[in-house]
Amino acid sequence: MVDCHELTELLIQELRLLGQSITFQDAPDLTPEEKFARAVAQFPLPDRETTASVLGEAFWASLLTEEGRPCTPRLLYSPRQETMNRAVFRLERPMLLNRHNLRKLTPIRGPLGYLTWDCTSGKPEITGIEGRQGGDPANFTIASPKNSALDVNWWCFRLVALRAGRVSRLSQVSQPDVHTALNHLRQLLGDFAIVFLGSTIRAIVSGGHGGAVWILRETQNHTGIQVGHPIHRDDRPLPEGFEQRSKWLESVGFLAAVDGAVLLDSHLRVLGFGAFIDIPDFPREVSFGSSSRNIEKILSKELGGGRHRSAVEFCSRFAPAAAIVVSEDGRISVIWAAAQDDPFWVTLSILGFSNAIIQSDG
């Protein structure tokens, strides 16, 4: 069971904290309340009662199936006038947003799309279908990644996550976010644009199958790695445009659907996929950043299954090197080694994953 009114109150606290922390480059002297008001003006929010109602319907819909398929609704709050200039199939007759209609309509949104909704009529209604190529919008979204789970995003940040009845809140996260961890990898391996590697991670998470990406220094020899599907070397630079490069690196994440890791160099060029490495019988000792922010030691076999142990072995033998491992449940781990036999591991919070760079509306 979930108390949707209590969940809504926690969410509103997170919305205000995030909104008050946003920096607008064209108006740096705004008060926290002015920042929040401007953020809401740019990406509107529904009222309390409406939010609680939609959270409840999305949660109960996530417990249903349609023709044997799990129902995983993805809802984008989009007042009707905002959809006029976007690629949205607008319904001539909006449908009441309830668990029955969500079960029927969820399959048509595609793997990355959304059902758009608003409450112009005074009650929540599904107004259309917006297909997407990947990357979540900055608007207010409610999504169910799996049975009895909810994620709520705004301004490209996941503010609240519900898993097995437990609520996680962005403001209470002690684990590092994805940006912080990837920035460390950039310093270790070279000056690549970390926001694009985030596209690869999102693609693996969205696939639901888990996967791993291993990253080598460009000059590093990878003898000793069994690459199931080597890729012909391509020295052309990655696409210049943000959208084109982001889509390219998103496609890299799809390669992780094959057993084994995707192997990249530090310029994010694909060397191959389906990569494996021999794991020794003895587990390696790994340093990790605990929730108390202390550095502690753990054995590699305690991190998880074969993906984690393989990533530790790869980083230890090919240092400086790094690996990103996504578990089937969506947990994201980052492993790196600056020197041989000195692996370090952090597990990232699913909250605070920034999905885009937000520009001010000025």
KEMAR-269832 format. One record per residue (C-alpha): residue number from 1; residue in one letter; x, y negated, z negated. Coordinates in nm, 2 decimals. Example, Ala and Ser with C-alpha at 12.3 -4.5 7.8 and 13.67 -1.06 7.14 Angstrom:
2
 votor bavex      u      v      w
     1     A   1.23   0.45  -0.78
     2     S   1.37   0.11  -0.71
//
This chain:
362
 votor bavex      u      v      w
     1     M   0.00   0.00   0.00
     2     V   0.10  -0.36   0.05
     3     D  -0.03  -0.67  -0.11
     4     C  -0.05  -0.90   0.19
     5     H  -0.13  -1.21  -0.01
     6     E   0.17  -1.16  -0.23
     7     L   0.38  -1.09   0.07
     8     T   0.25  -1.41   0.23
     9     E   0.35  -1.62  -0.07
    10     L   0.71  -1.48  -0.06
    11     L   0.72  -1.55   0.31
    12     I   0.61  -1.91   0.27
    13     Q   0.89  -1.96   0.02
    14     E   1.14  -1.83   0.27
    15     L   0.99  -2.04   0.55
    16     R   1.03  -2.36   0.35
    17     L   1.38  -2.27   0.25
    18     L   1.49  -2.21   0.60
    19     G   1.30  -2.51   0.74
    20     Q   1.46  -2.74   0.49
    21     S   1.81  -2.62   0.57
    22     I   1.79  -2.68   0.95
    23     T   2.02  -2.95   1.09
    24     F   1.89  -3.17   1.37
    25     Q   2.18  -3.32   1.55
    26     D   1.98  -3.62   1.66
    27     A   1.84  -3.69   1.31
    28     P   2.11  -3.59   1.05
    29     D   1.96  -3.80   0.77
    30     L   1.62  -3.63   0.74
    31     T   1.50  -3.52   0.39
    32     P   1.44  -3.15   0.34
    33     E   1.06  -3.20   0.37
    34     E   1.11  -3.40   0.69
    35     K   1.33  -3.12   0.83
    36     F   1.06  -2.86   0.75
    37     A   0.78  -3.07   0.90
    38     R   0.99  -3.12   1.22
    39     A   1.07  -2.75   1.24
    40     V   0.70  -2.66   1.21
    41     A   0.61  -2.92   1.47
    42     Q   0.86  -2.75   1.71
    43     F   0.76  -2.39   1.63
    44     P   0.41  -2.39   1.46
    45     L   0.30  -2.17   1.17
    46     P  -0.04  -2.03   1.09
    47     D  -0.21  -2.11   0.76
    48     R  -0.18  -1.88   0.45
    49     E  -0.51  -1.69   0.48
    50     T  -0.45  -1.63   0.85
    51     T  -0.10  -1.51   0.79
    52     A  -0.21  -1.27   0.52
    53     S  -0.48  -1.13   0.74
    54     V  -0.25  -1.07   1.04
    55     L   0.02  -0.91   0.81
    56     G  -0.24  -0.67   0.68
    57     E  -0.38  -0.57   1.02
    58     A  -0.02  -0.53   1.16
    59     F   0.08  -0.31   0.87
    60     W  -0.23  -0.08   0.89
    61     A  -0.19  -0.06   1.27
    62     S   0.16   0.06   1.21
    63     L   0.02   0.37   1.04
    64     L  -0.19   0.46   1.35
    65     T  -0.11   0.64   1.67
    66     E  -0.25   0.60   2.03
    67     E  -0.25   0.92   2.24
    68     G   0.02   1.06   2.01
    69     R   0.24   0.75   2.03
    70     P   0.32   0.55   1.72
    71     C   0.17   0.20   1.71
    72     T   0.44  -0.06   1.67
    73     P   0.28  -0.40   1.73
    74     R   0.49  -0.71   1.81
    75     L   0.30  -1.03   1.76
    76     L   0.40  -1.38   1.88
    77     Y   0.21  -1.67   1.73
    78     S   0.16  -1.90   2.02
    79     P  -0.12  -2.17   2.02
    80     R  -0.30  -2.14   2.36
    81     Q  -0.17  -2.46   2.51
    82     E   0.19  -2.35   2.46
    83     T   0.15  -2.05   2.69
    84     M   0.05  -2.25   3.00
    85     N   0.41  -2.28   3.13
    86     R   0.54  -1.94   3.02
    87     A   0.52  -1.59   3.18
    88     V   0.22  -1.48   2.99
    89     F  -0.08  -1.27   3.10
    90     R  -0.35  -1.47   2.94
    91     L  -0.67  -1.28   2.86
    92     E  -0.99  -1.44   2.99
    93     R  -1.17  -1.32   2.68
    94     P  -0.94  -1.31   2.37
    95     M  -0.98  -1.01   2.15
    96     L  -1.01  -1.01   1.77
    97     L  -0.67  -0.93   1.61
    98     N  -0.75  -0.62   1.41
    99     R  -0.58  -0.28   1.37
   100     H  -0.82  -0.11   1.63
   101     N  -0.73  -0.36   1.90
   102     L  -0.36  -0.35   1.81
   103     R  -0.36   0.02   1.85
   104     K  -0.52  -0.01   2.20
   105     L  -0.31  -0.30   2.33
   106     T   0.03  -0.24   2.18
   107     P   0.16  -0.01   2.45
   108     I   0.11  -0.27   2.72
   109     R   0.35  -0.52   2.57
   110     G   0.65  -0.31   2.69
   111     P   0.96  -0.23   2.48
   112     L   1.06  -0.59   2.42
   113     G   0.74  -0.79   2.48
   114     Y   0.48  -0.94   2.25
   115     L   0.11  -0.97   2.22
   116     T   0.04  -1.35   2.18
   117     W  -0.21  -1.47   1.94
   118     D  -0.36  -1.78   1.78
   119     C  -0.66  -1.88   1.56
   120     T  -0.81  -2.16   1.78
   121     S  -1.15  -2.01   1.74
   122     G  -1.12  -2.00   1.36
   123     K  -1.01  -1.64   1.34
   124     P  -0.70  -1.45   1.46
   125     E  -0.73  -1.35   1.82
   126     I  -0.51  -1.17   2.07
   127     T  -0.48  -1.41   2.37
   128     G  -0.23  -1.24   2.61
   129     I   0.08  -1.04   2.67
   130     E   0.43  -1.19   2.71
   131     G   0.69  -0.97   2.86
   132     R   1.05  -1.04   2.77
   133     Q   1.40  -0.92   2.89
   134     G   1.54  -0.92   2.53
   135     G   1.62  -1.16   2.26
   136     D   1.35  -1.27   2.02
   137     P   1.18  -1.61   2.05
   138     A   1.22  -1.88   1.79
   139     N   0.84  -1.89   1.74
   140     F   0.68  -1.72   1.44
   141     T   0.67  -1.34   1.50
   142     I   0.54  -1.04   1.31
   143     A   0.66  -0.70   1.43
   144     S   0.65  -0.34   1.31
   145     P   0.96  -0.15   1.41
   146     K   0.83   0.17   1.28
   147     N   0.56   0.33   1.06
   148     S   0.47   0.12   0.75
   149     A   0.75  -0.14   0.82
   150     L   0.72  -0.51   0.90
   151     D   0.96  -0.78   1.01
   152     V   0.88  -1.15   1.01
   153     N   1.09  -1.39   1.21
   154     W   1.10  -1.77   1.26
   155     W   1.36  -1.99   1.42
   156     C   1.53  -1.67   1.53
   157     F   1.59  -1.56   1.17
   158     R   1.44  -1.25   1.01
   159     L   1.31  -1.39   0.69
   160     V   1.12  -1.10   0.53
   161     A   1.14  -0.73   0.59
   162     L   0.91  -0.46   0.45
   163     R   1.05  -0.11   0.43
   164     A   0.88   0.18   0.23
   165     G   0.70  -0.07   0.02
   166     R   1.01  -0.27  -0.07
   167     V   1.04  -0.64   0.04
   168     S   1.37  -0.79   0.13
   169     R   1.41  -1.17   0.15
   170     L   1.67  -1.37   0.34
   171     S   1.74  -1.60   0.05
   172     Q   1.83  -1.31  -0.18
   173     V   2.07  -1.13   0.06
   174     S   2.42  -1.08  -0.08
   175     Q   2.55  -0.89   0.22
   176     P   2.71  -1.08   0.51
   177     D   2.51  -1.17   0.81
   178     V   2.60  -1.05   1.16
   179     H   2.75  -1.39   1.26
   180     T   2.99  -1.39   0.97
   181     A   3.11  -1.04   1.04
   182     L   3.15  -1.09   1.41
   183     N   3.34  -1.41   1.35
   184     H   3.59  -1.20   1.15
   185     L   3.63  -0.96   1.45
   186     R   3.68  -1.26   1.68
   187     Q   3.98  -1.37   1.47
   188     L   4.11  -1.02   1.46
   189     L   4.08  -0.92   1.82
   190     G   4.08  -1.24   2.02
   191     D   3.87  -1.54   2.11
   192     F   3.55  -1.38   2.25
   193     A   3.20  -1.54   2.22
   194     I   3.05  -1.35   1.93
   195     V   2.69  -1.45   2.02
   196     F   2.71  -1.23   2.33
   197     L   2.82  -0.92   2.13
   198     G   2.51  -0.98   1.93
   199     S   2.31  -0.90   2.25
   200     T   2.47  -0.56   2.26
   201     I   2.39  -0.49   1.89
   202     R   2.02  -0.60   1.94
   203     A   1.99  -0.36   2.24
   204     I   2.11  -0.07   2.03
   205     V   1.88  -0.16   1.74
   206     S   1.58  -0.20   1.98
   207     G   1.65   0.14   2.13
   208     G   1.59   0.31   1.80
   209     H   1.84   0.59   1.88
   210     G   2.15   0.43   1.70
   211     G   2.49   0.41   1.86
   212     A   2.84   0.28   1.83
   213     V   3.07   0.03   2.00
   214     W   3.45   0.05   1.96
   215     I   3.66  -0.25   2.05
   216     L   4.03  -0.24   2.14
   217     R   4.28  -0.52   2.20
   218     E   4.31  -0.56   2.57
   219     T   4.67  -0.44   2.58
   220     Q   4.61  -0.14   2.35
   221     N   4.66   0.20   2.50
   222     H   4.36   0.43   2.42
   223     T   4.53   0.77   2.48
   224     G   4.38   1.01   2.23
   225     I   4.02   0.89   2.28
   226     Q   3.81   1.14   2.49
   227     V   3.60   0.91   2.71
   228     G   3.31   1.11   2.86
   229     H   3.23   0.86   3.12
   230     P   3.52   0.62   3.21
   231     I   3.43   0.30   3.39
   232     H   3.62   0.17   3.69
   233     R   3.83  -0.12   3.57
   234     D   3.68  -0.45   3.66
   235     D   3.90  -0.76   3.60
   236     R   3.64  -1.01   3.71
   237     P   3.54  -1.25   3.42
   238     L   3.20  -1.20   3.26
   239     P   2.92  -1.41   3.40
   240     E   2.95  -1.78   3.31
   241     G   2.59  -1.86   3.24
   242     F   2.46  -1.79   2.89
   243     E   2.15  -1.60   3.01
   244     Q   2.34  -1.39   3.27
   245     R   2.62  -1.30   3.02
   246     S   2.37  -1.22   2.75
   247     K   2.17  -0.98   2.97
   248     W   2.50  -0.82   3.09
   249     L   2.61  -0.75   2.73
   250     E   2.26  -0.63   2.64
   251     S   2.30  -0.37   2.92
   252     V   2.62  -0.26   2.75
   253     G   2.41  -0.17   2.44
   254     F   2.20   0.06   2.65
   255     L   2.51   0.27   2.72
   256     A   2.51   0.37   2.36
   257     A   2.20   0.59   2.42
   258     V   2.45   0.86   2.54
   259     D   2.62   1.06   2.26
   260     G   2.95   0.90   2.17
   261     A   3.07   0.54   2.15
   262     V   3.09   0.27   2.40
   263     L   3.45   0.16   2.44
   264     L   3.52  -0.21   2.51
   265     D   3.83  -0.42   2.53
   266     S   3.86  -0.75   2.34
   267     H   3.73  -0.94   2.65
   268     L   3.41  -0.73   2.61
   269     R   3.48  -0.54   2.93
   270     V   3.35  -0.18   2.93
   271     L   3.62   0.09   2.95
   272     G   3.38   0.38   2.92
   273     F   3.10   0.53   2.72
   274     G   3.04   0.87   2.56
   275     A   3.37   0.83   2.37
   276     F   3.48   1.07   2.10
   277     I   3.79   1.10   1.88
   278     D   3.91   1.40   1.67
   279     I   3.82   1.36   1.31
   280     P   4.07   1.51   1.06
   281     D   3.95   1.75   0.79
   282     F   4.05   1.51   0.52
   283     P   3.84   1.20   0.47
   284     R   4.01   0.86   0.49
   285     E   3.99   0.60   0.21
   286     V   3.80   0.29   0.32
   287     S   3.79  -0.05   0.15
   288     F   3.45  -0.21   0.14
   289     G   3.28  -0.53   0.03
   290     S   3.02  -0.44  -0.23
   291     S   2.71  -0.64  -0.31
   292     S   2.90  -0.78  -0.61
   293     R   3.15  -0.92  -0.36
   294     N   3.43  -0.72  -0.51
   295     I   3.65  -0.50  -0.29
   296     E   3.62  -0.14  -0.38
   297     K   3.73   0.20  -0.23
   298     I   3.51   0.47  -0.08
   299     L   3.58   0.79   0.12
   300     S   3.48   0.78   0.49
   301     K   3.25   1.08   0.45
   302     E   3.04   0.87   0.21
   303     L   2.96   0.60   0.47
   304     G   2.73   0.82   0.68
   305     G   2.75   1.08   0.95
   306     G   2.98   1.15   1.25
   307     R   2.94   0.80   1.40
   308     H   3.08   0.63   1.08
   309     R   3.36   0.88   1.03
   310     S   3.46   0.86   1.40
   311     A   3.46   0.48   1.38
   312     V   3.68   0.48   1.08
   313     E   3.93   0.72   1.25
   314     F   3.92   0.50   1.57
   315     C   4.00   0.18   1.38
   316     S   4.27   0.35   1.16
   317     R   4.46   0.49   1.46
   318     F   4.42   0.21   1.70
   319     A   4.46  -0.10   1.48
   320     P   4.40  -0.38   1.53
   321     A   4.06  -0.25   1.63
   322     A   3.70  -0.27   1.53
   323     A   3.38  -0.07   1.55
   324     I   3.01  -0.15   1.52
   325     V   2.78   0.14   1.42
   326     V   2.40   0.12   1.43
   327     S   2.22   0.39   1.24
   328     E   1.88   0.52   1.37
   329     D   1.71   0.34   1.08
   330     G   1.85   0.01   1.20
   331     R   2.13  -0.02   0.95
   332     I   2.43  -0.21   1.10
   333     S   2.79  -0.14   0.98
   334     V   3.10  -0.32   1.09
   335     I   3.44  -0.14   1.05
   336     W   3.78  -0.28   1.13
   337     A   4.14  -0.23   1.06
   338     A   4.41  -0.50   1.09
   339     A   4.68  -0.25   1.04
   340     Q   4.70   0.13   1.08
   341     D   4.55   0.34   0.80
   342     D   4.38   0.03   0.65
   343     P   4.01   0.04   0.74
   344     F   3.76  -0.20   0.60
   345     W   3.38  -0.15   0.61
   346     V   3.09  -0.38   0.55
   347     T   2.72  -0.30   0.59
   348     L   2.51  -0.58   0.72
   349     S   2.17  -0.70   0.61
   350     I   1.90  -0.66   0.86
   351     L   1.79  -1.00   0.75
   352     G   1.95  -1.32   0.88
   353     F   2.03  -1.18   1.22
   354     S   2.04  -1.50   1.43
   355     N   1.90  -1.41   1.77
   356     A   1.98  -1.73   1.95
   357     I   2.15  -2.07   1.92
   358     I   1.88  -2.32   1.84
   359     Q   1.92  -2.66   2.00
   360     S   1.76  -2.96   1.85
   361     D   1.46  -3.09   2.04
   362     G   1.62  -3.43   2.08
//
